[in-house]
Amino acid sequence: MSTMTFDQMFQPTTRPRGAVRLTRRGRVVVVVLALMAVLAVGIIVAAGSVATGEAGTPEPTAVVQVGPGDTLWAIASAAADDGDVASMMDRIEKLNALDSGMLISGQRLLIPTGD
């Protein structure tokens, strides 16, 4: 069994040289500074524009009015010159910002006319 004397109980413990001890406030400051650094890097990376200064050429389109019983598949198959109906449906959906292939009678759609 080991014994401990009274003077050994109150001697200050020595820390290794260079050890940093942060208080709660210090840890919060370090976290906030790290988040600000990540945000700054994100803004710098996102600031690079991919747009050019020159105007592009719009895709040639035609306007088609949806009739009763018309489907996106039928309209796309009539417009697809190469027979790729699924690709044409995708182009029509993107061009008209459609959420689904559901159409309403009387709706006007932009249809790509050339490649």
Backbone atoms as SQL, in Angstrom:
CREATE TABLE atoms (id INTEGER PRIMARY KEY, chain TEXT, resi INTEGER, resn TEXT, atom TEXT, x REAL, y REAL, z REAL);
INSERT INTO atoms VALUES
  (1, 'A', 1, 'MET', 'N', 0.850, -1.154, 0.000),
  (2, 'A', 1, 'MET', 'CA', 0.000, 0.000, 0.000),
  (3, 'A', 1, 'MET', 'C', 0.906, 1.229, 0.000),
  (4, 'A', 2, 'SER', 'N', 0.485, 2.229, -0.719),
  (5, 'A', 2, 'SER', 'CA', 1.301, 3.443, -0.788),
  (6, 'A', 2, 'SER', 'C', 0.711, 4.493, 0.139),
  (7, 'A', 3, 'THR', 'N', 1.570, 5.334, 0.575),
  (8, 'A', 3, 'THR', 'CA', 1.121, 6.408, 1.460),
  (9, 'A', 3, 'THR', 'C', 1.360, 7.735, 0.786),
  (10, 'A', 4, 'MET', 'N', 0.538, 8.694, 1.127),
  (11, 'A', 4, 'MET', 'CA', 0.664, 10.020, 0.554),
  (12, 'A', 4, 'MET', 'C', 0.760, 11.002, 1.705),
  (13, 'A', 5, 'THR', 'N', 1.714, 11.845, 1.629),
  (14, 'A', 5, 'THR', 'CA', 1.888, 12.832, 2.692),
  (15, 'A', 5, 'THR', 'C', 1.084, 14.081, 2.376),
  (16, 'A', 6, 'PHE', 'N', 0.886, 14.867, 3.397),
  (17, 'A', 6, 'PHE', 'CA', 0.086, 16.079, 3.280),
  (18, 'A', 6, 'PHE', 'C', 0.687, 17.067, 2.279),
  (19, 'A', 7, 'ASP', 'N', 1.971, 17.206, 2.222),
  (20, 'A', 7, 'ASP', 'CA', 2.589, 18.167, 1.314),
  (21, 'A', 7, 'ASP', 'C', 2.527, 17.696, -0.138),
  (22, 'A', 8, 'GLN', 'N', 2.408, 16.387, -0.381),
  (23, 'A', 8, 'GLN', 'CA', 2.278, 15.894, -1.738),
  (24, 'A', 8, 'GLN', 'C', 0.886, 16.151, -2.295),
  (25, 'A', 9, 'MET', 'N', -0.104, 16.248, -1.465),
  (26, 'A', 9, 'MET', 'CA', -1.477, 16.444, -1.919),
  (27, 'A', 9, 'MET', 'C', -1.695, 17.839, -2.490),
  (28, 'A', 10, 'PHE', 'N', -0.961, 18.817, -2.046),
  (29, 'A', 10, 'PHE', 'CA', -1.207, 20.188, -2.473),
  (30, 'A', 10, 'PHE', 'C', -0.136, 20.739, -3.404),
  (31, 'A', 11, 'GLN', 'N', 0.734, 19.892, -3.900),
  (32, 'A', 11, 'GLN', 'CA', 1.716, 20.365, -4.857),
  (33, 'A', 11, 'GLN', 'C', 1.036, 20.531, -6.216),
  (34, 'A', 12, 'PRO', 'N', 1.332, 21.623, -6.886),
  (35, 'A', 12, 'PRO', 'CA', 0.698, 21.822, -8.191),
  (36, 'A', 12, 'PRO', 'C', 1.212, 20.792, -9.197),
  (37, 'A', 13, 'THR', 'N', 0.291, 20.309, -10.002),
  (38, 'A', 13, 'THR', 'CA', 0.690, 19.376, -11.049),
  (39, 'A', 13, 'THR', 'C', 1.264, 20.159, -12.206),
  (40, 'A', 14, 'THR', 'N', 2.239, 19.633, -12.839),
  (41, 'A', 14, 'THR', 'CA', 2.865, 20.330, -13.966),
  (42, 'A', 14, 'THR', 'C', 2.282, 19.796, -15.263),
  (43, 'A', 15, 'ARG', 'N', 1.989, 20.698, -16.150),
  (44, 'A', 15, 'ARG', 'CA', 1.488, 20.334, -17.467),
  (45, 'A', 15, 'ARG', 'C', 2.656, 20.287, -18.439),
  (46, 'A', 16, 'PRO', 'N', 2.546, 19.474, -19.439),
  (47, 'A', 16, 'PRO', 'CA', 3.594, 19.468, -20.443),
  (48, 'A', 16, 'PRO', 'C', 3.677, 20.832, -21.124),
  (49, 'A', 17, 'ARG', 'N', 4.822, 21.212, -21.492),
  (50, 'A', 17, 'ARG', 'CA', 5.036, 22.522, -22.109),
  (51, 'A', 17, 'ARG', 'C', 4.306, 22.575, -23.451),
  (52, 'A', 18, 'GLY', 'N', 3.621, 23.656, -23.739),
  (53, 'A', 18, 'GLY', 'CA', 2.907, 23.837, -24.993),
  (54, 'A', 18, 'GLY', 'C', 1.467, 23.355, -24.974),
  (55, 'A', 19, 'ALA', 'N', 1.003, 22.789, -23.886),
  (56, 'A', 19, 'ALA', 'CA', -0.377, 22.330, -23.834),
  (57, 'A', 19, 'ALA', 'C', -1.297, 23.539, -23.698),
  (58, 'A', 20, 'VAL', 'N', -2.372, 23.543, -24.492),
  (59, 'A', 20, 'VAL', 'CA', -3.315, 24.659, -24.485),
  (60, 'A', 20, 'VAL', 'C', -4.602, 24.187, -23.832),
  (61, 'A', 21, 'ARG', 'N', -5.100, 24.991, -22.927),
  (62, 'A', 21, 'ARG', 'CA', -6.361, 24.668, -22.283),
  (63, 'A', 21, 'ARG', 'C', -7.334, 25.788, -22.602),
  (64, 'A', 22, 'LEU', 'N', -8.436, 25.428, -23.270),
  (65, 'A', 22, 'LEU', 'CA', -9.420, 26.426, -23.652),
  (66, 'A', 22, 'LEU', 'C', -10.609, 26.396, -22.705),
  (67, 'A', 23, 'THR', 'N', -11.072, 27.568, -22.403),
  (68, 'A', 23, 'THR', 'CA', -12.301, 27.670, -21.623),
  (69, 'A', 23, 'THR', 'C', -13.475, 27.448, -22.566),
  (70, 'A', 24, 'ARG', 'N', -14.658, 27.447, -22.016),
  (71, 'A', 24, 'ARG', 'CA', -15.843, 27.262, -22.853),
  (72, 'A', 24, 'ARG', 'C', -15.967, 28.394, -23.861),
  (73, 'A', 25, 'ARG', 'N', -15.722, 29.599, -23.424),
  (74, 'A', 25, 'ARG', 'CA', -15.778, 30.760, -24.308),
  (75, 'A', 25, 'ARG', 'C', -14.722, 30.643, -25.404),
  (76, 'A', 26, 'GLY', 'N', -13.549, 30.162, -25.047),
  (77, 'A', 26, 'GLY', 'CA', -12.484, 29.984, -26.030),
  (78, 'A', 26, 'GLY', 'C', -12.849, 28.955, -27.088),
  (79, 'A', 27, 'ARG', 'N', -13.486, 27.853, -26.659),
  (80, 'A', 27, 'ARG', 'CA', -13.917, 26.843, -27.622),
  (81, 'A', 27, 'ARG', 'C', -14.969, 27.400, -28.562),
  (82, 'A', 28, 'VAL', 'N', -15.895, 28.209, -28.043),
  (83, 'A', 28, 'VAL', 'CA', -16.921, 28.823, -28.880),
  (84, 'A', 28, 'VAL', 'C', -16.274, 29.754, -29.902),
  (85, 'A', 29, 'VAL', 'N', -15.309, 30.529, -29.480),
  (86, 'A', 29, 'VAL', 'CA', -14.618, 31.443, -30.393),
  (87, 'A', 29, 'VAL', 'C', -13.896, 30.662, -31.485),
  (88, 'A', 30, 'VAL', 'N', -13.238, 29.574, -31.126),
  (89, 'A', 30, 'VAL', 'CA', -12.531, 28.762, -32.121),
  (90, 'A', 30, 'VAL', 'C', -13.513, 28.165, -33.126),
  (91, 'A', 31, 'VAL', 'N', -14.643, 27.664, -32.665),
  (92, 'A', 31, 'VAL', 'CA', -15.637, 27.082, -33.564),
  (93, 'A', 31, 'VAL', 'C', -16.207, 28.149, -34.494),
  (94, 'A', 32, 'VAL', 'N', -16.522, 29.319, -33.961),
  (95, 'A', 32, 'VAL', 'CA', -17.071, 30.406, -34.788),
  (96, 'A', 32, 'VAL', 'C', -16.052, 30.843, -35.835),
  (97, 'A', 33, 'LEU', 'N', -14.797, 30.972, -35.454),
  (98, 'A', 33, 'LEU', 'CA', -13.761, 31.353, -36.415),
  (99, 'A', 33, 'LEU', 'C', -13.584, 30.295, -37.504),
  (100, 'A', 34, 'ALA', 'N', -13.668, 29.027, -37.118),
  (101, 'A', 34, 'ALA', 'CA', -13.562, 27.957, -38.112),
  (102, 'A', 34, 'ALA', 'C', -14.736, 27.994, -39.084),
  (103, 'A', 35, 'LEU', 'N', -15.951, 28.223, -38.580),
  (104, 'A', 35, 'LEU', 'CA', -17.123, 28.318, -39.452),
  (105, 'A', 35, 'LEU', 'C', -17.022, 29.516, -40.391),
  (106, 'A', 36, 'MET', 'N', -16.509, 30.621, -39.888),
  (107, 'A', 36, 'MET', 'CA', -16.341, 31.804, -40.738),
  (108, 'A', 36, 'MET', 'C', -15.303, 31.542, -41.825),
  (109, 'A', 37, 'ALA', 'N', -14.251, 30.818, -41.498),
  (110, 'A', 37, 'ALA', 'CA', -13.232, 30.485, -42.492),
  (111, 'A', 37, 'ALA', 'C', -13.814, 29.582, -43.579),
  (112, 'A', 38, 'VAL', 'N', -14.609, 28.586, -43.191),
  (113, 'A', 38, 'VAL', 'CA', -15.243, 27.695, -44.165),
  (114, 'A', 38, 'VAL', 'C', -16.217, 28.476, -45.038),
  (115, 'A', 39, 'LEU', 'N', -16.975, 29.379, -44.454),
  (116, 'A', 39, 'LEU', 'CA', -17.906, 30.210, -45.215),
  (117, 'A', 39, 'LEU', 'C', -17.162, 31.092, -46.206),
  (118, 'A', 40, 'ALA', 'N', -16.065, 31.684, -45.782),
  (119, 'A', 40, 'ALA', 'CA', -15.277, 32.541, -46.671),
  (120, 'A', 40, 'ALA', 'C', -14.722, 31.743, -47.848),
  (121, 'A', 41, 'VAL', 'N', -14.222, 30.548, -47.589),
  (122, 'A', 41, 'VAL', 'CA', -13.709, 29.713, -48.670),
  (123, 'A', 41, 'VAL', 'C', -14.839, 29.335, -49.623),
  (124, 'A', 42, 'GLY', 'N', -16.006, 29.011, -49.086),
  (125, 'A', 42, 'GLY', 'CA', -17.153, 28.679, -49.925),
  (126, 'A', 42, 'GLY', 'C', -17.582, 29.831, -50.813),
  (127, 'A', 43, 'ILE', 'N', -17.579, 31.030, -50.278),
  (128, 'A', 43, 'ILE', 'CA', -17.961, 32.204, -51.067),
  (129, 'A', 43, 'ILE', 'C', -16.941, 32.456, -52.166),
  (130, 'A', 44, 'ILE', 'N', -15.668, 32.302, -51.861),
  (131, 'A', 44, 'ILE', 'CA', -14.628, 32.527, -52.860),
  (132, 'A', 44, 'ILE', 'C', -14.733, 31.492, -53.974),
  (133, 'A', 45, 'VAL', 'N', -14.964, 30.245, -53.621),
  (134, 'A', 45, 'VAL', 'CA', -15.081, 29.199, -54.632),
  (135, 'A', 45, 'VAL', 'C', -16.333, 29.400, -55.482),
  (136, 'A', 46, 'ALA', 'N', -17.434, 29.771, -54.853),
  (137, 'A', 46, 'ALA', 'CA', -18.695, 29.945, -55.577),
  (138, 'A', 46, 'ALA', 'C', -18.722, 31.216, -56.408),
  (139, 'A', 47, 'ALA', 'N', -17.812, 32.136, -56.153),
  (140, 'A', 47, 'ALA', 'CA', -17.829, 33.404, -56.872),
  (141, 'A', 47, 'ALA', 'C', -17.380, 33.263, -58.321),
  (142, 'A', 48, 'GLY', 'N', -16.696, 32.191, -58.648),
  (143, 'A', 48, 'GLY', 'CA', -16.261, 31.995, -60.033),
  (144, 'A', 48, 'GLY', 'C', -17.460, 31.739, -60.922),
  (145, 'A', 49, 'SER', 'N', -17.718, 32.646, -61.837),
  (146, 'A', 49, 'SER', 'CA', -18.885, 32.533, -62.705),
  (147, 'A', 49, 'SER', 'C', -18.577, 31.627, -63.888),
  (148, 'A', 50, 'VAL', 'N', -19.549, 30.844, -64.284),
  (149, 'A', 50, 'VAL', 'CA', -19.388, 29.983, -65.441),
  (150, 'A', 50, 'VAL', 'C', -20.043, 30.582, -66.674),
  (151, 'A', 51, 'ALA', 'N', -20.661, 31.715, -66.521),
  (152, 'A', 51, 'ALA', 'CA', -21.321, 32.376, -67.641),
  (153, 'A', 51, 'ALA', 'C', -20.293, 33.125, -68.476),
  (154, 'A', 52, 'THR', 'N', -20.621, 33.313, -69.739),
  (155, 'A', 52, 'THR', 'CA', -19.753, 34.087, -70.622),
  (156, 'A', 52, 'THR', 'C', -20.373, 35.457, -70.854),
  (157, 'A', 53, 'GLY', 'N', -19.591, 36.340, -71.398),
  (158, 'A', 53, 'GLY', 'CA', -20.096, 37.676, -71.696),
  (159, 'A', 53, 'GLY', 'C', -20.867, 37.743, -72.996),
  (160, 'A', 54, 'GLU', 'N', -20.817, 36.679, -73.774),
  (161, 'A', 54, 'GLU', 'CA', -21.488, 36.668, -75.070),
  (162, 'A', 54, 'GLU', 'C', -22.864, 36.018, -74.959),
  (163, 'A', 55, 'ALA', 'N', -23.781, 36.526, -75.746),
  (164, 'A', 55, 'ALA', 'CA', -25.136, 35.964, -75.744),
  (165, 'A', 55, 'ALA', 'C', -25.141, 34.647, -76.504),
  (166, 'A', 56, 'GLY', 'N', -25.910, 33.705, -76.012),
  (167, 'A', 56, 'GLY', 'CA', -26.031, 32.417, -76.691),
  (168, 'A', 56, 'GLY', 'C', -27.170, 32.449, -77.698),
  (169, 'A', 57, 'THR', 'N', -27.242, 31.417, -78.492),
  (170, 'A', 57, 'THR', 'CA', -28.337, 31.322, -79.447),
  (171, 'A', 57, 'THR', 'C', -29.441, 30.471, -78.855),
  (172, 'A', 58, 'PRO', 'N', -30.652, 30.973, -78.857),
  (173, 'A', 58, 'PRO', 'CA', -31.749, 30.185, -78.290),
  (174, 'A', 58, 'PRO', 'C', -32.066, 28.984, -79.183),
  (175, 'A', 59, 'GLU', 'N', -32.588, 27.946, -78.563),
  (176, 'A', 59, 'GLU', 'CA', -32.977, 26.755, -79.299),
  (177, 'A', 59, 'GLU', 'C', -34.204, 27.067, -80.147),
  (178, 'A', 60, 'PRO', 'N', -34.186, 26.698, -81.433),
  (179, 'A', 60, 'PRO', 'CA', -35.372, 26.964, -82.264),
  (180, 'A', 60, 'PRO', 'C', -36.559, 26.136, -81.769),
  (181, 'A', 61, 'THR', 'N', -37.674, 26.814, -81.573),
  (182, 'A', 61, 'THR', 'CA', -38.856, 26.147, -81.021),
  (183, 'A', 61, 'THR', 'C', -40.103, 26.501, -81.814),
  (184, 'A', 62, 'ALA', 'N', -41.110, 25.708, -81.613),
  (185, 'A', 62, 'ALA', 'CA', -42.441, 25.976, -82.141),
  (186, 'A', 62, 'ALA', 'C', -43.416, 25.857, -80.976),
  (187, 'A', 63, 'VAL', 'N', -44.536, 26.562, -81.077),
  (188, 'A', 63, 'VAL', 'CA', -45.555, 26.522, -80.023),
  (189, 'A', 63, 'VAL', 'C', -46.651, 25.555, -80.456),
  (190, 'A', 64, 'VAL', 'N', -46.985, 24.634, -79.558),
  (191, 'A', 64, 'VAL', 'CA', -48.044, 23.655, -79.810),
  (192, 'A', 64, 'VAL', 'C', -49.076, 23.805, -78.706),
  (193, 'A', 65, 'GLN', 'N', -50.353, 23.860, -79.109),
  (194, 'A', 65, 'GLN', 'CA', -51.418, 23.925, -78.115),
  (195, 'A', 65, 'GLN', 'C', -51.943, 22.518, -77.872),
  (196, 'A', 66, 'VAL', 'N', -52.016, 22.135, -76.592),
  (197, 'A', 66, 'VAL', 'CA', -52.457, 20.800, -76.218),
  (198, 'A', 66, 'VAL', 'C', -53.964, 20.699, -76.430),
  (199, 'A', 67, 'GLY', 'N', -54.373, 19.658, -77.138),
  (200, 'A', 67, 'GLY', 'CA', -55.791, 19.416, -77.379),
  (201, 'A', 67, 'GLY', 'C', -56.326, 18.373, -76.418),
  (202, 'A', 68, 'PRO', 'N', -57.638, 18.162, -76.403),
  (203, 'A', 68, 'PRO', 'CA', -58.221, 17.149, -75.531),
  (204, 'A', 68, 'PRO', 'C', -57.694, 15.761, -75.902),
  (205, 'A', 69, 'GLY', 'N', -57.209, 15.024, -74.916),
  (206, 'A', 69, 'GLY', 'CA', -56.707, 13.671, -75.144),
  (207, 'A', 69, 'GLY', 'C', -55.246, 13.617, -75.565),
  (208, 'A', 70, 'ASP', 'N', -54.603, 14.753, -75.784),
  (209, 'A', 70, 'ASP', 'CA', -53.181, 14.755, -76.152),
  (210, 'A', 70, 'ASP', 'C', -52.334, 14.367, -74.951),
  (211, 'A', 71, 'THR', 'N', -51.275, 13.615, -75.226),
  (212, 'A', 71, 'THR', 'CA', -50.328, 13.241, -74.176),
  (213, 'A', 71, 'THR', 'C', -48.954, 13.782, -74.554),
  (214, 'A', 72, 'LEU', 'N', -48.109, 13.871, -73.563),
  (215, 'A', 72, 'LEU', 'CA', -46.747, 14.327, -73.820),
  (216, 'A', 72, 'LEU', 'C', -46.030, 13.345, -74.729),
  (217, 'A', 73, 'TRP', 'N', -46.313, 12.051, -74.566),
  (218, 'A', 73, 'TRP', 'CA', -45.694, 11.040, -75.414),
  (219, 'A', 73, 'TRP', 'C', -46.085, 11.249, -76.882),
  (220, 'A', 74, 'ALA', 'N', -47.373, 11.511, -77.146),
  (221, 'A', 74, 'ALA', 'CA', -47.835, 11.708, -78.524),
  (222, 'A', 74, 'ALA', 'C', -47.213, 12.953, -79.140),
  (223, 'A', 75, 'ILE', 'N', -47.147, 14.033, -78.376),
  (224, 'A', 75, 'ILE', 'CA', -46.553, 15.272, -78.889),
  (225, 'A', 75, 'ILE', 'C', -45.065, 15.075, -79.137),
  (226, 'A', 76, 'ALA', 'N', -44.386, 14.397, -78.226),
  (227, 'A', 76, 'ALA', 'CA', -42.949, 14.164, -78.373),
  (228, 'A', 76, 'ALA', 'C', -42.656, 13.231, -79.536),
  (229, 'A', 77, 'SER', 'N', -43.488, 12.222, -79.739),
  (230, 'A', 77, 'SER', 'CA', -43.253, 11.293, -80.848),
  (231, 'A', 77, 'SER', 'C', -43.466, 11.978, -82.190),
  (232, 'A', 78, 'ALA', 'N', -44.382, 12.938, -82.264),
  (233, 'A', 78, 'ALA', 'CA', -44.572, 13.688, -83.507),
  (234, 'A', 78, 'ALA', 'C', -43.403, 14.635, -83.757),
  (235, 'A', 79, 'ALA', 'N', -42.775, 15.130, -82.706),
  (236, 'A', 79, 'ALA', 'CA', -41.680, 16.091, -82.857),
  (237, 'A', 79, 'ALA', 'C', -40.315, 15.420, -82.980),
  (238, 'A', 80, 'ALA', 'N', -40.185, 14.166, -82.559),
  (239, 'A', 80, 'ALA', 'CA', -38.887, 13.476, -82.566),
  (240, 'A', 80, 'ALA', 'C', -38.584, 12.980, -83.967),
  (241, 'A', 81, 'ASP', 'N', -37.631, 13.634, -84.635),
  (242, 'A', 81, 'ASP', 'CA', -37.257, 13.229, -85.988),
  (243, 'A', 81, 'ASP', 'C', -36.423, 11.954, -85.984),
  (244, 'A', 82, 'ASP', 'N', -35.601, 11.780, -84.964),
  (245, 'A', 82, 'ASP', 'CA', -34.697, 10.630, -84.914),
  (246, 'A', 82, 'ASP', 'C', -35.333, 9.417, -84.247),
  (247, 'A', 83, 'GLY', 'N', -36.574, 9.517, -83.791),
  (248, 'A', 83, 'GLY', 'CA', -37.266, 8.398, -83.167),
  (249, 'A', 83, 'GLY', 'C', -36.996, 8.231, -81.680),
  (250, 'A', 84, 'ASP', 'N', -36.184, 9.095, -81.094),
  (251, 'A', 84, 'ASP', 'CA', -35.886, 9.015, -79.658),
  (252, 'A', 84, 'ASP', 'C', -36.933, 9.826, -78.899),
  (253, 'A', 85, 'VAL', 'N', -38.064, 9.192, -78.621),
  (254, 'A', 85, 'VAL', 'CA', -39.200, 9.881, -78.009),
  (255, 'A', 85, 'VAL', 'C', -38.900, 10.253, -76.559),
  (256, 'A', 86, 'ALA', 'N', -38.234, 9.375, -75.817),
  (257, 'A', 86, 'ALA', 'CA', -37.942, 9.655, -74.406),
  (258, 'A', 86, 'ALA', 'C', -37.047, 10.880, -74.263),
  (259, 'A', 87, 'SER', 'N', -36.057, 10.999, -75.148),
  (260, 'A', 87, 'SER', 'CA', -35.173, 12.169, -75.117),
  (261, 'A', 87, 'SER', 'C', -35.947, 13.445, -75.450),
  (262, 'A', 88, 'MET', 'N', -36.835, 13.365, -76.424),
  (263, 'A', 88, 'MET', 'CA', -37.641, 14.531, -76.795),
  (264, 'A', 88, 'MET', 'C', -38.587, 14.917, -75.664),
  (265, 'A', 89, 'MET', 'N', -39.151, 13.931, -74.964),
  (266, 'A', 89, 'MET', 'CA', -40.015, 14.233, -73.814),
  (267, 'A', 89, 'MET', 'C', -39.219, 14.977, -72.744),
  (268, 'A', 90, 'ASP', 'N', -37.991, 14.528, -72.505),
  (269, 'A', 90, 'ASP', 'CA', -37.143, 15.183, -71.510),
  (270, 'A', 90, 'ASP', 'C', -36.842, 16.623, -71.921),
  (271, 'A', 91, 'ARG', 'N', -36.547, 16.836, -73.191),
  (272, 'A', 91, 'ARG', 'CA', -36.269, 18.200, -73.676),
  (273, 'A', 91, 'ARG', 'C', -37.499, 19.099, -73.543),
  (274, 'A', 92, 'ILE', 'N', -38.674, 18.567, -73.854),
  (275, 'A', 92, 'ILE', 'CA', -39.913, 19.357, -73.743),
  (276, 'A', 92, 'ILE', 'C', -40.195, 19.696, -72.282),
  (277, 'A', 93, 'GLU', 'N', -40.008, 18.723, -71.377),
  (278, 'A', 93, 'GLU', 'CA', -40.235, 18.976, -69.951),
  (279, 'A', 93, 'GLU', 'C', -39.287, 20.049, -69.424),
  (280, 'A', 94, 'LYS', 'N', -38.018, 19.995, -69.814),
  (281, 'A', 94, 'LYS', 'CA', -37.058, 21.003, -69.359),
  (282, 'A', 94, 'LYS', 'C', -37.342, 22.366, -69.967),
  (283, 'A', 95, 'LEU', 'N', -37.677, 22.401, -71.247),
  (284, 'A', 95, 'LEU', 'CA', -37.934, 23.661, -71.941),
  (285, 'A', 95, 'LEU', 'C', -39.151, 24.385, -71.373),
  (286, 'A', 96, 'ASN', 'N', -40.147, 23.623, -70.930),
  (287, 'A', 96, 'ASN', 'CA', -41.383, 24.220, -70.408),
  (288, 'A', 96, 'ASN', 'C', -41.466, 24.189, -68.885),
  (289, 'A', 97, 'ALA', 'N', -40.408, 23.725, -68.219),
  (290, 'A', 97, 'ALA', 'CA', -40.352, 23.641, -66.751),
  (291, 'A', 97, 'ALA', 'C', -41.546, 22.863, -66.203),
  (292, 'A', 98, 'LEU', 'N', -41.786, 21.695, -66.787),
  (293, 'A', 98, 'LEU', 'CA', -42.888, 20.841, -66.342),
  (294, 'A', 98, 'LEU', 'C', -42.418, 19.954, -65.200),
  (295, 'A', 99, 'ASP', 'N', -43.246, 19.797, -64.174),
  (296, 'A', 99, 'ASP', 'CA', -42.923, 18.918, -63.059),
  (297, 'A', 99, 'ASP', 'C', -43.197, 17.461, -63.405),
  (298, 'A', 100, 'SER', 'N', -44.154, 17.235, -64.286),
  (299, 'A', 100, 'SER', 'CA', -44.515, 15.873, -64.670),
  (300, 'A', 100, 'SER', 'C', -44.953, 15.889, -66.131),
  (301, 'A', 101, 'GLY', 'N', -45.330, 14.738, -66.634),
  (302, 'A', 101, 'GLY', 'CA', -45.792, 14.635, -68.008),
  (303, 'A', 101, 'GLY', 'C', -47.272, 14.926, -68.166),
  (304, 'A', 102, 'MET', 'N', -47.906, 15.393, -67.104),
  (305, 'A', 102, 'MET', 'CA', -49.343, 15.670, -67.138),
  (306, 'A', 102, 'MET', 'C', -49.602, 16.997, -67.848),
  (307, 'A', 103, 'LEU', 'N', -50.487, 16.955, -68.842),
  (308, 'A', 103, 'LEU', 'CA', -50.819, 18.147, -69.620),
  (309, 'A', 103, 'LEU', 'C', -52.284, 18.504, -69.440),
  (310, 'A', 104, 'ILE', 'N', -52.590, 19.783, -69.680),
  (311, 'A', 104, 'ILE', 'CA', -53.955, 20.279, -69.563),
  (312, 'A', 104, 'ILE', 'C', -54.389, 20.761, -70.941),
  (313, 'A', 105, 'SER', 'N', -55.605, 20.451, -71.314),
  (314, 'A', 105, 'SER', 'CA', -56.133, 20.878, -72.601),
  (315, 'A', 105, 'SER', 'C', -56.103, 22.405, -72.692),
  (316, 'A', 106, 'GLY', 'N', -55.578, 22.918, -73.785),
  (317, 'A', 106, 'GLY', 'CA', -55.458, 24.367, -73.971),
  (318, 'A', 106, 'GLY', 'C', -54.086, 24.899, -73.577),
  (319, 'A', 107, 'GLN', 'N', -53.286, 24.102, -72.924),
  (320, 'A', 107, 'GLN', 'CA', -51.937, 24.500, -72.509),
  (321, 'A', 107, 'GLN', 'C', -51.055, 24.669, -73.744),
  (322, 'A', 108, 'ARG', 'N', -50.202, 25.684, -73.720),
  (323, 'A', 108, 'ARG', 'CA', -49.271, 25.912, -74.831),
  (324, 'A', 108, 'ARG', 'C', -47.891, 25.414, -74.420),
  (325, 'A', 109, 'LEU', 'N', -47.281, 24.639, -75.298),
  (326, 'A', 109, 'LEU', 'CA', -45.951, 24.077, -75.034),
  (327, 'A', 109, 'LEU', 'C', -44.970, 24.534, -76.100),
  (328, 'A', 110, 'LEU', 'N', -43.745, 24.785, -75.684),
  (329, 'A', 110, 'LEU', 'CA', -42.657, 25.039, -76.613),
  (330, 'A', 110, 'LEU', 'C', -42.050, 23.694, -76.983),
  (331, 'A', 111, 'ILE', 'N', -41.933, 23.436, -78.265),
  (332, 'A', 111, 'ILE', 'CA', -41.406, 22.171, -78.766),
  (333, 'A', 111, 'ILE', 'C', -40.143, 22.468, -79.558),
  (334, 'A', 112, 'PRO', 'N', -39.017, 21.797, -79.275),
  (335, 'A', 112, 'PRO', 'CA', -37.795, 22.004, -80.067),
  (336, 'A', 112, 'PRO', 'C', -38.029, 21.539, -81.506),
  (337, 'A', 113, 'THR', 'N', -37.590, 22.357, -82.471),
  (338, 'A', 113, 'THR', 'CA', -37.826, 22.020, -83.882),
  (339, 'A', 113, 'THR', 'C', -36.589, 21.522, -84.589),
  (340, 'A', 114, 'GLY', 'N', -35.403, 21.811, -84.089),
  (341, 'A', 114, 'GLY', 'CA', -34.189, 21.370, -84.781),
  (342, 'A', 114, 'GLY', 'C', -33.117, 20.989, -83.791),
  (343, 'A', 115, 'ASP', 'N', -32.090, 20.270, -84.292),
  (344, 'A', 115, 'ASP', 'CA', -30.984, 19.858, -83.420),
  (345, 'A', 115, 'ASP', 'C', -29.810, 20.738, -83.608);
